Amino acid sequence: MHPKHFQLASRLLAEIEVFAEIDVSAVGISSSWLDGMRNRGIPFTPEYWSATQGPSRKMQLVRAARDMERQGLLRRLTEPHRDRTTYVIPSITLLRQAIEKLSVQADIDAICLGLRKTHWGAELAVQLEQWAAIVPQVAIRPEEVVPHSHPESKASMNDHCPN
């Protein structure tokens, strides 16, 4: 995955994880972000995601979204009569690639929960759960952690690994 695509993909996953934590059924909770997330897609807010990095980073995210749409990795929803992206919907391929690249930093359960809470992401959640069930999860036991200061420990760790 191209680094600029990964920057955008990781932000999209973060938005889904945040949405998973919100009780959308609570009375009185409403906002354009919540409504958009639930009904249209992930609100496309490159100015927010790049606030500390300046306008060039914002444009990188905008260009990345257009490029990713051309590649079939996401769908952009735009303003009427303009090419300004307002929402994006990631493909299952993009979700999988971003989760694999983020490794343990991505909370698959939260991502699936966030997707299930939307009208546009419920089927993606099903596909992601099926994928997660068959993808081997890498579990590291404490005894397998190799201290960086002891390179000779690698040989002893390999002795314990089955072929």
Summary of the structure (lengths in Angstrom):
residues: 163
radius of gyration: 19.0
end to end distance: 29.7
largest distance: 63.8
contacts: 412
relative contact order: 0.14
helix: 58%
strand: 8%
